[in-house]
Amino acid sequence: MNTTSCVVVVGYNGNRVHDIQKLRDLCKTLYNARLILVVEQIQPDDDQVADHVCTASMASQDIADSVDLLVGCLGADCWKLIGVLPFSDRGVLLGAALATHFDLPGITPGEARAGLDKQIFRKLEAAADTAPEDYRAVFSTRIESLGELRQRVVELGGKAFIKPACEGASRGCRVIHHPSECDEAWQALKPYREGGIVLEELIQNAREYSWDYVAGSTWVTEKTTTEGAYRAEIQQVVPAPLAADVQARLAAAGRHMSGLVSLENGAYHNEIFLRRDGLTSAVETNMRPGGMHIWDLARLAFVDFDPWERWVRWAVEGKVDHHDPVARGYCGIRLLRAPAGGLLRYVPDIQSLARELNIELVEAVYAKRLSDSVTALVKDNTSFIGHIVLFSEDYGQLSDNLLRLAEAIESSVEVTCLAVPARAVG
């Protein structure tokens, strides 16, 4: 009986379904292989971007059963598995188990746990014998109750940062500015408590970057987050404009973080603080491609460089190429906010606005449709209404253009505010 080669992609975060299409095209072009997408729940577009879609639990207690299920499905349909691509935080564990079972390039399930559970990473960090000279570990602790949360926040001087242990896309991440905010923060984190809640010291006045890695190639991405109670990423620029010594410090931190977890993984998105005193600290490690189109920005910013192709070649051939990509300029993405909460009534034509401002547009996408519910309070990456992507050989020009165009779009967006029903007086 004939077999058909396939590559399994395990999960995807948020709205990244269209990245699956890129991976599908590469699998076909490079290896004449089909792409099988494994998800926990099938979404409407999944069967449009994958050759075949399977459902399986990615919960840690179900991994062995899910591997057995997928092995059975692959055998029954005569698929020959040639590579595994763990594409979501939750998918890293199942992806590692599958790669181990089929003796394919990848990491062990034990190594994968540190990429999924932020508290495991902090334990590895605390136990490390060595670290870069300019690197400082962040105080971090798991929180089991509201009372414990209040106590720890007081111990940390009344300010802290709280987040789910096993989530991505900035979901549930928030700043506590005063112990009086603990009750509201604990209630807001209710959906994530089963996976664990982590409390960390609040790093203030720091800049954020990510050390991005694929199959031996690395670069540093500049990250901008929103201010206020919630911290969501609003802008990324590849490559980060850095002096050589700062670049070296951030790269050392990123390499240290990956070394704590696994030297075998094909993709990392390690988020790093650059403190005001020049020291570096880990935000968290992510053992999958960076979100917010960072790999697409890298493909445009660097000469002859395709992170997606490198990742697929790593998964199938175990190919690692220690190559530092060469920049031809800077590529940036900025997410777009709604001016108010309510129903989206009008959005401007971004192409026209860009022409009026004499800005060359690479990409513009609205994630929300007219009449969709929108919010001015950005809680995570799903709160934005769209994004723009620009390129420039000059970093200053790129930064200015991203802000000018985003402000022009956001000031033209119209929202129908929903009336708050009056309370009955009785």
ROVO-132459 format. One line per field, with one value per residue (C-alpha): residue in one letter; x negated, y negated, z. Coordinates in nm, 4 decimals, always signed. Layout:
# residues N
residuo <- (A, ...)
X <- (X, ...)
Y <- (Y, ...)
Z <- (Z, ...)
//
This chain:
# residues 426
residuo <- (M, N, T, T, S, C, V, V, V, V, G, Y, N, G, N, R, V, H, D, I, Q, K, L, R, D, L, C, K, T, L, Y, N, A, R, L, I, L, V, V, E, Q, I, Q, P, D, D, D, Q, V, A, D, H, V, C, T, A, S, M, A, S, Q, D, I, A, D, S, V, D, L, L, V, G, C, L, G, A, D, C, W, K, L, I, G, V, L, P, F, S, D, R, G, V, L, L, G, A, A, L, A, T, H, F, D, L, P, G, I, T, P, G, E, A, R, A, G, L, D, K, Q, I, F, R, K, L, E, A, A, A, D, T, A, P, E, D, Y, R, A, V, F, S, T, R, I, E, S, L, G, E, L, R, Q, R, V, V, E, L, G, G, K, A, F, I, K, P, A, C, E, G, A, S, R, G, C, R, V, I, H, H, P, S, E, C, D, E, A, W, Q, A, L, K, P, Y, R, E, G, G, I, V, L, E, E, L, I, Q, N, A, R, E, Y, S, W, D, Y, V, A, G, S, T, W, V, T, E, K, T, T, T, E, G, A, Y, R, A, E, I, Q, Q, V, V, P, A, P, L, A, A, D, V, Q, A, R, L, A, A, A, G, R, H, M, S, G, L, V, S, L, E, N, G, A, Y, H, N, E, I, F, L, R, R, D, G, L, T, S, A, V, E, T, N, M, R, P, G, G, M, H, I, W, D, L, A, R, L, A, F, V, D, F, D, P, W, E, R, W, V, R, W, A, V, E, G, K, V, D, H, H, D, P, V, A, R, G, Y, C, G, I, R, L, L, R, A, P, A, G, G, L, L, R, Y, V, P, D, I, Q, S, L, A, R, E, L, N, I, E, L, V, E, A, V, Y, A, K, R, L, S, D, S, V, T, A, L, V, K, D, N, T, S, F, I, G, H, I, V, L, F, S, E, D, Y, G, Q, L, S, D, N, L, L, R, L, A, E, A, I, E, S, S, V, E, V, T, C, L, A, V, P, A, R, A, V, G)
X <- (+0.0000, -0.1364, -0.2245, -0.2123, -0.4716, -0.3323, -0.4399, -0.2310, -0.1783, -0.0663, +0.1675, +0.1521, +0.2019, +0.4770, +0.5279, +0.2214, +0.4212, +0.2915, -0.0662, +0.0351, +0.0834, -0.2839, -0.3969, -0.1689, -0.3166, -0.6727, -0.6053, -0.4690, -0.7503, -1.0425, -0.9333, -0.6132, -0.4592, -0.1089, -0.0405, +0.1690, +0.2894, +0.3572, +0.5829, +0.7905, +1.0990, +1.1454, +1.1964, +1.3787, +1.0641, +0.8587, +0.9604, +0.8807, +0.5141, +0.4275, +0.4491, +0.5995, +0.7164, +0.7171, +0.8348, +0.6442, +0.6097, +0.2878, +0.3373, +0.0307, +0.2263, +0.3600, +0.0347, -0.0217, +0.3369, +0.3126, -0.0103, +0.1588, +0.4592, +0.2434, +0.0215, +0.3374, +0.4764, +0.1498, +0.1220, +0.4825, +0.4526, +0.1020, -0.0682, -0.4476, -0.5374, -0.8605, -0.8509, -0.6753, -0.6282, -0.5019, -0.3353, -0.1550, -0.2537, -0.0139, -0.1296, -0.4945, -0.4382, -0.2400, -0.4803, -0.7768, -0.6059, -0.5265, -0.8798, -1.0229, -0.7889, -0.8826, -1.2530, -1.2303, -1.4122, -1.2731, -1.2934, -1.1847, -0.8530, -1.0535, -1.2315, -0.9046, -0.7416, -0.9654, -0.8444, -0.4829, -0.4926, -0.6618, -0.7163, -0.9258, -1.1448, -1.1903, -1.3001, -1.5588, -1.6749, -1.7151, -1.9059, -2.1508, -2.5202, -2.6229, -2.4662, -2.5925, -2.7650, -2.4958, -2.1988, -1.9753, -1.7061, -1.3578, -1.1822, -0.8869, -0.6420, -0.3306, -0.0104, +0.2629, +0.5087, +0.6216, +0.4789, +0.1401, +0.1559, +0.2197, -0.0648, -0.3164, -0.2259, -0.2837, -0.6198, -0.7135, -0.6506, -0.2916, -0.3648, -0.3906, -0.3228, -0.0797, -0.0167, +0.1059, -0.1689, -0.0648, +0.0749, -0.0534, +0.0505, +0.0404, +0.3590, +0.4235, +0.1039, +0.1498, -0.0271, +0.0721, -0.0090, +0.1263, +0.2394, +0.5985, +0.6017, +0.5416, +0.9118, +0.9927, +0.6770, +0.7465, +1.1051, +0.9918, +0.7512, +1.0220, +1.0236, +0.6487, +0.6171, +0.6319, +0.3111, +0.1413, +0.0862, -0.2586, -0.3449, -0.6695, -0.8495, -0.7464, -1.0333, -0.9846, -1.1447, -1.2831, -1.2793, -1.1597, -1.3112, -1.2908, -1.5766, -1.4352, -1.5893, -1.5249, -1.7481, -2.0736, -1.9936, -1.9192, -1.8248, -1.6877, -1.3406, -1.2356, -0.9056, -0.6664, -0.3866, -0.0797, -0.0739, +0.1865, +0.3218, +0.2798, -0.0371, +0.0184, -0.2369, -0.1443, -0.4548, -0.7529, -1.0531, -1.3070, -1.5957, -1.6143, -1.8391, -2.1119, -2.4681, -2.7034, -2.7529, -2.3770, -2.3161, -2.5748, -2.4156, -2.0662, -2.1975, -2.3810, -2.0588, -1.8595, -2.1165, -2.1280, -1.7492, -1.7399, -2.0265, -1.8303, -1.5535, -1.6951, -1.9768, -1.7816, -1.4726, -1.4213, -1.2476, -1.2620, -1.0966, -1.2703, -1.1389, -1.3928, -1.3970, -1.6797, -1.6806, -1.7615, -2.1005, -2.1895, -2.1311, -1.9134, -1.6384, -1.4134, -1.0458, -0.9743, -1.0826, -0.8564, -0.9601, -0.7828, -0.7913, -0.7288, -0.3821, -0.2782, -0.4282, -0.7852, -0.9114, -0.7458, -0.9137, -1.2474, -1.1925, -1.1494, -1.4208, -1.7047, -1.8768, -1.7806, -1.6357, -1.3193, -1.2629, -0.9662, -1.1733, -1.4540, -1.2071, -1.0574, -1.4062, -1.4980, -1.1863, -1.2433, -1.6229, -1.7423, -1.9230, -2.0872, -2.2768, -2.4608, -2.4019, -2.3466, -2.1058, -2.2210, -1.9802, -1.8828, -1.6673, -1.4009, -1.0559, -0.7870, -0.4312, -0.1944, +0.1445, +0.4475, +0.6756, +1.0436, +1.1104, +1.4018, +1.5977, +1.9075, +1.9884, +1.7482, +1.9312, +1.6666, +1.3016, +1.0956, +0.9201, +0.5629, +0.4094, +0.5545, +0.4400, +0.0884, +0.0746, +0.1904, -0.0896, -0.3431, -0.4042, -0.4773, -0.2602, -0.3750, -0.0561, +0.2638, +0.5260, +0.8414, +0.9027, +1.2525, +1.5466, +1.8111, +2.0702, +1.8220, +1.7939, +1.4726, +1.3101, +1.0835, +0.9380, +0.6625, +0.6422, +0.4479, +0.3589, +0.7173, +0.8369, +0.6827, +0.8809, +0.6027, +0.2407, +0.0068, -0.3374, -0.5964, -0.9599, -1.2332, -1.6101, -1.6094, -1.4876, -1.3826, -1.1757, -1.0106, -0.9172, -0.7751, -0.5749, -0.4283, -0.3018, -0.1742, +0.0181, +0.1601, +0.2807, +0.4391, +0.6257, +0.7366, +0.8620, +1.0820, +1.2355, +1.5973, +1.7646, +2.1301, +2.1194, +2.3738, +2.5922, +2.5583, +2.9082, +3.0338, +3.0714, +3.4225, +3.4777, +3.6652)
Y <- (+0.0000, -0.3445, -0.5861, -0.9658, -1.1812, -1.4316, -1.6956, -1.7467, -2.1013, -2.0936, -2.3810, -2.7524, -3.0585, -3.3153, -3.4322, -3.2595, -3.0236, -3.1859, -3.1012, -2.7358, -2.8015, -2.9116, -2.5925, -2.3817, -2.5366, -2.4788, -2.1133, -2.0567, -2.2441, -2.1085, -1.7482, -1.6854, -1.6290, -1.7036, -1.9126, -1.7627, -2.0150, -1.8916, -2.1171, -2.0781, -2.2285, -2.2711, -2.6329, -2.7427, -2.8109, -2.5085, -2.2838, -2.5648, -2.5918, -2.2280, -1.9105, -1.7235, -1.8307, -1.6118, -1.6869, -1.5758, -1.6983, -1.8879, -1.8819, -1.7365, -1.4508, -1.3417, -1.3454, -0.9671, -0.9026, -1.1751, -1.0253, -0.6824, -0.8397, -1.0198, -0.7163, -0.5174, -0.7828, -0.8134, -0.4352, -0.3857, -0.6408, -0.5292, -0.8577, -0.8573, -1.1212, -1.3039, -1.6090, -1.7697, -2.1461, -2.2533, -2.5855, -2.6852, -2.7008, -2.4185, -2.2265, -2.2155, -1.9252, -1.7065, -1.7990, -1.6875, -1.3581, -1.2905, -1.3747, -1.1482, -0.8614, -0.8756, -0.9535, -1.2822, -1.6136, -1.7792, -1.7904, -1.5588, -1.6093, -1.6871, -1.9736, -2.0952, -2.1478, -2.4469, -2.6186, -2.5631, -2.6323, -2.9605, -2.8484, -2.5481, -2.7869, -3.0081, -2.7047, -2.6125, -2.9745, -2.9852, -2.6555, -2.7466, -2.7263, -2.9980, -3.2963, -3.5866, -3.8568, -4.1177, -3.8816, -3.8951, -3.6418, -3.7760, -3.6892, -3.4663, -3.2557, -3.0507, -3.1817, -2.9469, -3.1836, -3.5442, -3.5624, -3.4455, -3.6987, -3.9870, -3.8760, -3.8402, -4.1772, -4.3470, -4.1653, -4.2961, -4.6549, -4.6830, -4.6411, -4.3220, -4.1579, -3.8661, -3.6248, -3.2741, -3.0108, -2.8416, -3.1014, -3.3143, -3.6229, -3.8404, -3.6705, -3.7482, -3.9522, -4.2556, -4.4971, -4.5335, -4.8895, -4.8611, -4.5778, -4.7062, -4.5781, -4.2144, -4.1201, -4.2391, -4.0823, -3.7444, -3.7455, -3.8357, -3.5393, -3.2857, -3.1253, -3.0544, -2.9349, -2.5642, -2.6013, -2.7949, -3.1631, -3.3225, -3.6427, -3.8246, -4.1373, -4.4361, -4.5424, -4.9162, -5.1561, -4.8689, -4.8212, -4.4928, -4.2815, -3.9266, -3.6980, -3.5114, -3.1864, -2.9426, -2.6458, -2.8171, -3.1703, -3.4466, -3.8135, -4.0593, -4.2142, -4.5435, -4.5149, -4.7903, -4.7158, -4.9114, -5.1049, -5.0721, -4.7748, -4.5266, -4.4787, -4.3743, -4.3942, -4.6681, -4.7038, -4.4957, -4.6061, -4.3694, -4.4019, -4.6033, -4.9094, -4.8401, -4.9351, -4.6366, -4.5952, -4.5989, -4.3561, -4.1213, -4.1430, -4.0639, -3.7799, -3.6325, -3.6471, -3.4791, -3.2015, -3.1485, -3.1162, -2.8591, -2.6650, -2.6353, -2.4564, -2.2669, -2.2913, -2.0851, -2.2991, -2.4434, -2.7704, -3.0137, -3.3448, -3.4422, -3.7688, -3.9833, -4.2987, -4.5474, -4.7216, -5.0878, -4.9943, -4.7927, -4.4512, -4.1905, -3.9695, -3.7037, -3.7803, -3.4257, -3.1627, -3.0472, -2.7322, -2.8187, -3.0966, -3.4514, -3.5941, -3.9242, -3.8249, -3.8537, -3.5868, -3.7693, -4.0930, -3.9080, -3.7756, -4.1349, -4.2932, -4.0501, -3.9582, -3.6170, -3.4844, -3.2768, -3.1623, -2.9466, -2.7429, -2.7037, -2.5740, -2.3151, -2.1956, -2.1641, -1.9559, -1.7154, -1.6998, -1.8283, -2.0999, -2.3690, -2.6534, -2.8983, -3.2011, -3.5566, -3.7217, -4.0446, -4.3404, -4.5417, -4.7750, -4.7721, -4.6174, -4.6953, -4.6017, -4.8132, -4.6972, -4.9258, -5.0203, -5.1130, -5.4681, -5.3510, -5.0435, -4.9415, -4.8227, -4.9007, -5.1405, -5.2718, -5.2040, -5.4146, -5.2849, -5.2394, -5.2422, -5.5891, -5.7242, -5.5909, -5.7610, -6.0928, -6.0691, -5.9594, -5.6333, -5.3136, -5.0351, -4.6716, -4.5290, -4.6466, -4.4137, -4.4703, -4.1846, -4.3108, -4.3544, -4.6248, -4.5682, -4.3554, -4.4352, -4.6269, -4.7648, -5.0580, -4.8675, -4.6466, -4.3372, -4.1118, -4.0763, -3.9894, -4.3377, -4.5130, -4.5820, -4.5257, -4.5951, -4.7721, -4.6603, -4.9085, -4.8901, -5.1533, -5.1532, -5.4117, -5.3159, -5.6692, -5.7032, -5.3647, -5.4535, -5.7893, -5.6373, -5.3606, -5.6139, -5.8673, -5.6110, -5.4320, -5.7630, -5.8647, -5.5323, -5.5247, -5.8849, -5.8008, -5.4818, -5.5238, -5.3168, -5.3079, -5.3241, -5.0983, -5.2740, -5.1422, -5.0443, -5.2692, -5.1014, -5.0718, -5.2830, -5.0975)
Z <- (+0.0000, -0.0930, +0.1850, +0.1663, +0.3437, +0.5908, +0.8415, +1.1553, +1.2868, +1.6502, +1.7400, +1.6682, +1.8875, +1.8400, +1.4816, +1.3306, +1.1111, +0.7901, +0.8865, +0.8499, +0.4776, +0.4454, +0.6176, +0.3966, +0.0801, +0.2039, +0.2940, -0.0568, -0.2343, -0.0323, +0.0346, -0.1629, +0.1810, +0.3052, +0.6151, +0.8952, +1.1531, +1.5067, +1.7162, +2.0299, +1.8646, +1.4899, +1.3805, +1.0606, +0.8507, +0.9576, +0.6681, +0.4211, +0.5249, +0.6040, +0.3970, +0.6910, +1.0403, +1.3539, +1.7066, +2.0141, +2.3714, +2.4488, +2.8270, +2.9990, +3.1599, +2.8168, +2.6171, +2.6128, +2.4994, +2.2327, +2.0940, +2.0733, +1.8990, +1.6403, +1.5795, +1.5084, +1.2725, +1.0789, +1.0434, +0.9374, +0.6560, +0.5497, +0.6321, +0.6681, +0.9287, +0.8347, +1.0663, +1.3638, +1.4076, +1.7554, +1.6743, +1.9947, +2.3605, +2.4444, +2.1358, +2.2429, +2.4843, +2.2419, +1.9592, +2.1702, +2.2551, +1.8883, +1.7705, +2.0431, +1.9513, +1.5818, +1.6483, +1.4562, +1.5247, +1.8352, +2.2123, +2.4918, +2.6724, +2.9878, +2.8127, +2.6608, +3.0016, +3.0739, +2.7591, +2.8542, +3.2294, +3.3201, +3.6811, +3.5699, +3.3705, +3.6790, +3.8832, +3.6199, +3.6137, +3.9927, +3.9971, +3.7185, +3.8147, +3.5710, +3.3948, +3.1814, +3.3853, +3.3087, +3.3652, +3.6747, +3.7635, +3.8393, +4.1661, +4.0790, +4.2805, +4.2183, +4.3770, +4.5018, +4.6762, +4.7088, +5.0601, +4.9368, +4.6529, +4.8944, +5.1215, +4.8389, +4.6845, +5.0200, +5.0511, +4.7051, +4.8158, +4.6934, +4.3228, +4.1167, +3.7804, +3.7611, +3.4741, +3.3919, +3.4065, +3.0817, +2.8387, +2.5499, +2.3478, +2.6638, +2.7902, +3.1559, +3.2038, +3.4255, +3.6566, +4.0217, +4.1300, +4.4854, +4.7197, +4.6904, +4.3294, +4.4316, +4.4593, +4.1072, +3.9593, +4.1231, +3.9956, +3.6410, +3.6424, +3.7297, +3.3795, +3.4075, +3.7677, +3.6820, +3.4778, +3.7568, +3.8366, +3.8610, +4.0495, +3.9726, +4.0844, +3.8718, +3.6473, +3.5891, +3.3421, +3.1377, +2.7607, +2.6145, +2.3409, +2.2162, +2.1158, +1.8200, +1.7031, +1.4211, +1.3389, +1.4361, +1.3154, +1.5663, +1.5791, +1.8371, +1.7964, +1.9573, +2.1441, +2.2565, +2.5056, +2.6111, +2.9375, +3.2141, +3.4071, +3.1223, +2.9196, +2.5600, +2.2803, +2.0347, +1.8145, +1.6977, +1.4896, +1.3257, +1.3808, +1.7031, +1.6579, +1.9133, +1.9968, +1.9643, +2.3410, +2.4125, +2.1255, +2.2770, +2.6236, +2.4924, +2.2751, +2.5757, +2.7789, +2.5002, +2.4596, +2.8371, +2.8513, +2.5705, +2.7305, +3.0554, +2.8671, +2.5669, +2.3146, +2.0612, +1.9935, +1.6462, +1.7394, +2.0312, +2.1102, +2.4348, +2.5800, +2.7664, +2.9792, +2.9330, +3.2703, +3.3187, +3.4696, +3.1587, +3.3150, +3.1400, +3.2827, +3.1357, +3.0844, +2.9632, +2.7144, +2.4310, +2.2451, +1.9200, +1.6556, +1.7801, +1.7256, +1.5658, +1.2286, +1.3643, +1.1228, +0.8316, +0.9442, +0.9508, +0.5991, +0.4778, +0.6954, +0.6190, +0.2947, +0.1503, +0.4762, +0.5267, +0.8877, +0.7845, +0.5390, +0.7955, +1.0531, +0.8152, +0.7113, +1.0803, +1.1544, +0.8649, +0.8289, +1.1658, +0.9695, +1.1870, +1.0197, +1.2475, +1.0291, +1.1517, +0.9054, +0.7391, +0.7610, +0.4541, +0.6655, +0.9376, +0.9221, +1.1787, +1.2687, +1.4767, +1.6024, +1.5788, +1.8671, +1.8713, +1.9994, +2.2174, +2.3180, +2.1255, +1.7734, +1.4881, +1.2531, +1.0101, +0.9244, +0.6805, +0.3704, +0.4946, +0.1449, +0.0808, +0.4171, +0.3572, +0.0152, +0.1666, +0.4249, +0.1608, +0.3469, +0.1532, +0.2907, +0.3068, +0.4562, +0.6240, +0.7714, +0.9733, +1.2174, +1.3060, +1.0700, +1.0705, +1.3451, +1.5449, +1.9140, +1.9965, +2.3108, +2.3854, +2.6827, +2.5417, +2.7624, +2.5229, +2.1558, +2.0578, +2.1670, +1.8644, +1.5469, +1.2927, +1.2039, +0.9630, +0.8408, +0.7091, +0.5930, +0.5869, +0.5551, +0.8375, +1.1869, +1.2824, +0.9670, +1.0267, +1.3871, +1.2819, +0.9942, +1.2117, +1.4669, +1.2107, +1.0084, +1.3150, +1.4628, +1.1309, +1.1105, +1.4739, +1.4702, +1.1678, +1.3102, +1.4231, +1.6942, +1.7962, +2.1748, +2.3394, +2.5972, +2.9494, +3.0685, +3.3470, +3.6815, +3.8140, +4.1225, +4.3903)
//
